[in-house]
Amino acid sequence: MQRLSIPYDGRVIVGMENSDDAGVYRLTDEIALIQTVDFFTPIVDDPFVFGQIAVANGLSDVYAMGGRPITAMNIVCFPTKKFSMDVLGRILEGGLDVLTSAGVQLLGGHSVEDEELKYGVSVTGVVHPGKALKNCGLRAGDALVLTKALGTGIIGTAVKAGESDPAVLGPFIETMRTLNSAAAAAMEGFSIHACTDVTGFGLMGHLREMLAGDALEVRIDTASLPVLPGAGDNAAMGLIPAGMYRNRDHVGDLCVIDAAVRRELADIAFDPQTSGGLLIALPATESDALLAGLRAGGVAAATRIGSVANSDRPVLRLV
């Protein structure tokens, strides 16, 4: 697909050039707008929970940019011949539940009839123009911190196949509907060099974006990866979403996997996520303090998963 040539005016702080999580547009010397949009098909059967997950996922882009979401608009594609309007009502109630807990004002939305159910939100947030975070800017000596466990794509595949243990569903649902607001708050005051939320491209796909072609080596300690209950077992059974293979192809030769890495952990590193955690790069000297702040803020899964070093070429290494 040909890339659009977009003429940016001088107020654009973050545009589309680096596949960032959201756009950032300066209004004044003190306020910039963050704008993003996301919607997708159901990942769970319960319409209320689906609404919660879709909104948590949509708000995540604003938190990844270092901002605060303030307003949202619903986006709905709904097959009226397949589902009753009560289903749509429950989806919207679930979405509103998360918006309310995040202090975000719902202003309206738009719906169309479609053959496939989809729901999400467009979100507007605010940030100081000098404090907007980007998904690139890694530096040698950085540590990488991840704030949520991985494995939602693999578990979702197992659920659809009827293979998932019911005990796995609780953590699976809870992680997806949990906001990244506490993680974003904990980042304040630290020297954050880059930040993104881990979603459809998986951990390694988003690391590829963070690397941005720089001559650096990112080393991921697979033994330290936080993993959802059941994800490892399901991966070992071959319950892998098609998106995992696409993510592997997307990263390509940039990734080197050491021979000792367990296959299921390598698969989890490429697993496409829904409403995943924040992936934060900051000086290693500050990582312990950030982790302490994250855990104090209730982000229990927060883990240091890797490091960044100088290299003669861009490399993503799983060890």
JOSULTA-V928171 format. One record per pair of residues at least 24 apart in sequence whose ideal C-beta (glycine too) atoms are under 10 Angstrom apart, sorted by the first residue. I is the first residue (numbers start at 1). GAP is how many residues later the second one is. Records with the same first field share a line. If there is no record, write none. Layout:
I=GAP / GAP
//
This chain:
11=118
13=52 / 114 / 116 / 117 / 119 / 121
14=51 / 113 / 118 / 119 / 120 / 121
17=119
18=116 / 117 / 118 / 119 / 191 / 192 / 194
19=116 / 117 / 177 / 182 / 187 / 189 / 190 / 193
20=41 / 44 / 45 / 112 / 113 / 114 / 115 / 116 / 176 / 189
21=39 / 40 / 41 / 42 / 43 / 44 / 112 / 113 / 114 / 174 / 175 / 176 / 178 / 185 / 188 / 257
22=38 / 39 / 40 / 41 / 42 / 43 / 45 / 47 / 101 / 102 / 103 / 105 / 110 / 113 / 175
23=38 / 42
24=38 / 41 / 42 / 43 / 101 / 102 / 103 / 105 / 108 / 109 / 110
25=104 / 107
26=101 / 102 / 103 / 104 / 106
27=99 / 102
28=101
29=99 / 100 / 101
30=96 / 98 / 99 / 100
31=95 / 96 / 97 / 98
32=33 / 35 / 93 / 94 / 95 / 96 / 97 / 98 / 99 / 100
33=34 / 37 / 91 / 92 / 93 / 94 / 96
34=27 / 28 / 29 / 30 / 31 / 32 / 33 / 34 / 35 / 36 / 89 / 90 / 91 / 92 / 93 / 98
35=26 / 27 / 30 / 87 / 88 / 89 / 90
36=24 / 25 / 26 / 28 / 29 / 31 / 33 / 36 / 85 / 86 / 87 / 88 / 89
37=24 / 35 / 36 / 38 / 83 / 84 / 85 / 86
38=37 / 82 / 83 / 84 / 85 / 161 / 162 / 237
39=35 / 36 / 37 / 38 / 79 / 80 / 81 / 82 / 83
40=77 / 78 / 79 / 80 / 159 / 160 / 234 / 235
41=36 / 75 / 76 / 77 / 78 / 79
42=45 / 49 / 74 / 75 / 76 / 77
43=109 / 110 / 112 / 113 / 116 / 117 / 129 / 130 / 133 / 231 / 232
44=112 / 115 / 125 / 128 / 129 / 132 / 133 / 230
45=114
46=44 / 45 / 48 / 127
47=36 / 39 / 40 / 41 / 42 / 43 / 44 / 45 / 46 / 47 / 70 / 72
48=39 / 41 / 42 / 43 / 44 / 45 / 46 / 47 / 49 / 129
49=41 / 42 / 45 / 48 / 124 / 125 / 127 / 128
50=37 / 40 / 41 / 44 / 45 / 67 / 69 / 123 / 126 / 127
51=37 / 38 / 39 / 40 / 41 / 42 / 43 / 44 / 45 / 46 / 47 / 48 / 68 / 69 / 70 / 126
52=39 / 41 / 42 / 43 / 44 / 45 / 46 / 47 / 49 / 121 / 124 / 125 / 126 / 127 / 223
53=41 / 42 / 45 / 66 / 67 / 99 / 120 / 122 / 123 / 124 / 125 / 221 / 222
54=37 / 40 / 41 / 44 / 64 / 65 / 66 / 67 / 122 / 123 / 220 / 221
55=36 / 37 / 39 / 40 / 41 / 42 / 43 / 44 / 45 / 46 / 47 / 49 / 51 / 64 / 65 / 66 / 68 / 122 / 124 / 220
56=38 / 39 / 42 / 43 / 45 / 46 / 65 / 119 / 120 / 121 / 122 / 123 / 124 / 125 / 218 / 219
57=41 / 63 / 64 / 119 / 120 / 122 / 123 / 140 / 142 / 143 / 216 / 217 / 218 / 219
58=37 / 40 / 41 / 46 / 61 / 62 / 63 / 64 / 65 / 217
59=39 / 40 / 43 / 45 / 62 / 64 / 66 / 120 / 121 / 122 / 125 / 138 / 216
60=63 / 88 / 118 / 119 / 120 / 121 / 123 / 124 / 136 / 137 / 138 / 139 / 215 / 216 / 217 / 218
61=62 / 64 / 119 / 135 / 136 / 138
62=40 / 42 / 61 / 62 / 63 / 64 / 65 / 118 / 119 / 122 / 135
63=39 / 62 / 70 / 84 / 116 / 117 / 118 / 119 / 120 / 121 / 122 / 124 / 132 / 134 / 215
64=69 / 70 / 71 / 116 / 119 / 120 / 123 / 130 / 131 / 132 / 133 / 134 / 135 / 142 / 213 / 214 / 215 / 216
65=60 / 62 / 66 / 67 / 68 / 69 / 70 / 119 / 130 / 131 / 132
66=59 / 61 / 62 / 65 / 66 / 67 / 68 / 118 / 121 / 122 / 126 / 129
67=56 / 57 / 58 / 59 / 60 / 61 / 64 / 65 / 66 / 117
68=34 / 35 / 36 / 57 / 58 / 59 / 113 / 116 / 117
69=30 / 33 / 34 / 35 / 36 / 52 / 54 / 55 / 56 / 57 / 110 / 112 / 115
70=32 / 33 / 34 / 35 / 37 / 53 / 54 / 55 / 56
71=28 / 33 / 34 / 35 / 36 / 37 / 50 / 51 / 52 / 53 / 54 / 55
72=24 / 26 / 27 / 30 / 32 / 33 / 34 / 35 / 36 / 37 / 48 / 49 / 50 / 51 / 52 / 53
73=33 / 34 / 35 / 36 / 37 / 47 / 48 / 49 / 50 / 51
74=25 / 32 / 33 / 34 / 35 / 36 / 37 / 45 / 46 / 47 / 48
75=34 / 35 / 36 / 37 / 43 / 44 / 45 / 46 / 47
76=33 / 34 / 35 / 36 / 37 / 38 / 41 / 42 / 43 / 44 / 45
77=33 / 34 / 35 / 36 / 37 / 38 / 39 / 40 / 41 / 42 / 43
78=33 / 34 / 35 / 36 / 38 / 39 / 40 / 41
79=34 / 35 / 36 / 37 / 38 / 39
80=31 / 33 / 34
81=32 / 34
82=33 / 34 / 35
83=34
87=30
88=29 / 31
91=26 / 28
92=27
94=25 / 83
95=24 / 25 / 26
97=80
98=79 / 80 / 81
99=24
101=76 / 78 / 80
102=77 / 78 / 79
103=78
104=75 / 77
131=57 / 61
133=51 / 54 / 59 / 60 / 61 / 62 / 63 / 145 / 147 / 148
134=58 / 59 / 60 / 61 / 62 / 75 / 76 / 78
135=59 / 60 / 61 / 62 / 71 / 72 / 74 / 75 / 77 / 144 / 146
136=57 / 58 / 59 / 60 / 73 / 74 / 75 / 76 / 77 / 78 / 145
137=55 / 56 / 57 / 58 / 73 / 75 / 77 / 144
138=55 / 56 / 69 / 72 / 73 / 74 / 76 / 78 / 80 / 143 / 170 / 176
139=52 / 54 / 55 / 75 / 77 / 142 / 143 / 144 / 169 / 171
140=74 / 75 / 76 / 77 / 167 / 168 / 169 / 170 / 171
141=52 / 141 / 142 / 143 / 144 / 166 / 167 / 168 / 169
142=49 / 50 / 51 / 52 / 68 / 74 / 76 / 138 / 139 / 140 / 141 / 142 / 144 / 145 / 164 / 165 / 166 / 167
143=137 / 138 / 139 / 140 / 141 / 142 / 143 / 144 / 145 / 147 / 148 / 161 / 162 / 163 / 164 / 165
144=50 / 59 / 63 / 66 / 74 / 75 / 76 / 77 / 135 / 136 / 137 / 138 / 140 / 143 / 159 / 160 / 161 / 162 / 163 / 164
145=38 / 41 / 42 / 45 / 47 / 50 / 132 / 133 / 134 / 135 / 136 / 137 / 141 / 142 / 145 / 146 / 149 / 154 / 157 / 158 / 159 / 160 / 161
146=37 / 52 / 57 / 74 / 78 / 79 / 80 / 130 / 131 / 132 / 133 / 134 / 155 / 156 / 157 / 158 / 159 / 160
147=31 / 33 / 35 / 36 / 37 / 39 / 40 / 50 / 51 / 79 / 129 / 130 / 131 / 132 / 133 / 143 / 144 / 147 / 150 / 152 / 153 / 154 / 155 / 156
148=27 / 28 / 30 / 32 / 35 / 49 / 50 / 78 / 80 / 125 / 127 / 128 / 129 / 130 / 131 / 151 / 152 / 153 / 154 / 155
149=26 / 76 / 77 / 78 / 79 / 80 / 82 / 119 / 124 / 127 / 128 / 151 / 152 / 153 / 154
150=25 / 48 / 52 / 53 / 75 / 76 / 77 / 78 / 81 / 82 / 115 / 118 / 119 / 120 / 121 / 123 / 126 / 127 / 151 / 155
151=24 / 74 / 75 / 76 / 77 / 78 / 79 / 80 / 81 / 83 / 84 / 113 / 116 / 117 / 120 / 122 / 125
152=24 / 46 / 47 / 76 / 79 / 89 / 119 / 120 / 121 / 122 / 123 / 124
153=46 / 47 / 49 / 78 / 82 / 86 / 87 / 88 / 89 / 90 / 91 / 94 / 114 / 115 / 117 / 118 / 119 / 120 / 121 / 123
154=73 / 74 / 76 / 77 / 78 / 79 / 80 / 81 / 82 / 83 / 85 / 86 / 87 / 90 / 110 / 113 / 114 / 117 / 118 / 119
155=73 / 74 / 75 / 76 / 78 / 79 / 80 / 84 / 86 / 116
156=78 / 83 / 85 / 87 / 115 / 116 / 117 / 118
157=77 / 78 / 81 / 82 / 83 / 84 / 85 / 86 / 87 / 114 / 115
158=72 / 73 / 75 / 76 / 77 / 79 / 81 / 82 / 83
159=71 / 75 / 80
160=79 / 81
161=73 / 76 / 78
163=67 / 70 / 71 / 74 / 76
164=66 / 69 / 70 / 75
165=64 / 65 / 68 / 69
167=62 / 63
168=60 / 61 / 62 / 63 / 65 / 66
169=60 / 61
170=59
171=57 / 58 / 59 / 60 / 130
172=56 / 57 / 58 / 59 / 102
174=54
175=51 / 53 / 98 / 99 / 100 / 101 / 102 / 126
176=52 / 97 / 98 / 99 / 100
177=98
178=97 / 99 / 120 / 121 / 123
179=96
180=95 / 96 / 97 / 98 / 119
181=116 / 118
182=111 / 112 / 114 / 115 / 116 / 117 / 120
183=94 / 95 / 97 / 107 / 110 / 111 / 114 / 115 / 116 / 118 / 119
184=94 / 96 / 113 / 115
185=108 / 109 / 112 / 114
186=92 / 94 / 103 / 104 / 105 / 106 / 107 / 108 / 109 / 110 / 111 / 112 / 113 / 116
187=91 / 93 / 95 / 103 / 106 / 107
188=105
189=97 / 100 / 101 / 104
190=90 / 92 / 93 / 96 / 97 / 99 / 100 / 103
191=90 / 91 / 92 / 94 / 95 / 99
192=86 / 88 / 89 / 90 / 91 / 94 / 98
193=87 / 88 / 89 / 90 / 115
194=85 / 86 / 87 / 88 / 114
195=83 / 84 / 85 / 86 / 87
196=80 / 82 / 83 / 84 / 85
197=76 / 78 / 79 / 80 / 81 / 82
198=73 / 74 / 75 / 76 / 77 / 78 / 79 / 80 / 81
199=73 / 74 / 75 / 76 / 77 / 78
200=43 / 46 / 47 / 72 / 73 / 74 / 76
201=42 / 45 / 46 / 49 / 50 / 69 / 71 / 72 / 75
202=39 / 41 / 42 / 44 / 45 / 46 / 48 / 49 / 65 / 66 / 67 / 68 / 69 / 70 / 71 / 74
203=44 / 65 / 66 / 67 / 68 / 69 / 70 / 73 / 74 / 76 / 102 / 103 / 113 / 115
204=40 / 43 / 44 / 46 / 47 / 50 / 51 / 53 / 62 / 64 / 65 / 66 / 67 / 112 / 114
205=38 / 39 / 41 / 42 / 43 / 44 / 45 / 46 / 50 / 64 / 65 / 66 / 67 / 68 / 111
206=41 / 45 / 67 / 70 / 73
207=44 / 47 / 48 / 62 / 72 / 74 / 98 / 99 / 101 / 109
208=39 / 42 / 43 / 44 / 46 / 47 / 106 / 108
209=41 / 70
210=69 / 71 / 98 / 106
211=40 / 43 / 97 / 100 / 103 / 104 / 105
212=102
213=41 / 100 / 101
214=94 / 96 / 97 / 99 / 100
215=95 / 96 / 97 / 98 / 99 / 100
216=92 / 93 / 94 / 95 / 97 / 98 / 99 / 100
217=39 / 90 / 91 / 92 / 93 / 94 / 95 / 96 / 97 / 98 / 99 / 100
218=36 / 37 / 63 / 88 / 89 / 90 / 91 / 93 / 96 / 97 / 98 / 99 / 100
219=37 / 39 / 86 / 87 / 88 / 89 / 90 / 96 / 97 / 98 / 99 / 100
220=35 / 37 / 41 / 45 / 46 / 49 / 85 / 86 / 87 / 96 / 97 / 98 / 99
221=40 / 82 / 83 / 84 / 85 / 86 / 96 / 97 / 98
222=35 / 36 / 38 / 39 / 40 / 42 / 43 / 44 / 46 / 47 / 83 / 84 / 96 / 97
223=37 / 38 / 39 / 42 / 82 / 96
224=79 / 80 / 81 / 82
225=40 / 43 / 44 / 78 / 80 / 81 / 93
226=42 / 51 / 74 / 75 / 76 / 77 / 79
227=37 / 38 / 41 / 42 / 44 / 74
228=40 / 43 / 73
231=33 / 34 / 36 / 37 / 40
232=30 / 32 / 33 / 35 / 36
233=31
234=30 / 33 / 34
235=27 / 28 / 29 / 30 / 31 / 32 / 33 / 36
236=26 / 27 / 28 / 29 / 31
237=27
238=26 / 29
239=28
240=24 / 27 / 28 / 30 / 31
241=26 / 29 / 30 / 31
242=30
243=27 / 28 / 29 / 30
244=24 / 25 / 26 / 27 / 28
245=25
246=24 / 26
247=24 / 25
251=65
252=64
253=61 / 62 / 63
254=59 / 60 / 61 / 62 / 63
255=60 / 61 / 62 / 63
256=59 / 60 / 61 / 62 / 63
257=59 / 60 / 61 / 62
258=59 / 60 / 61
260=58 / 59
261=56 / 57 / 58
262=56
265=53
266=52
269=36 / 47 / 49
270=48
277=24 / 25 / 26
278=24
279=26 / 27
280=24
281=25 / 26 / 27
284=24
//
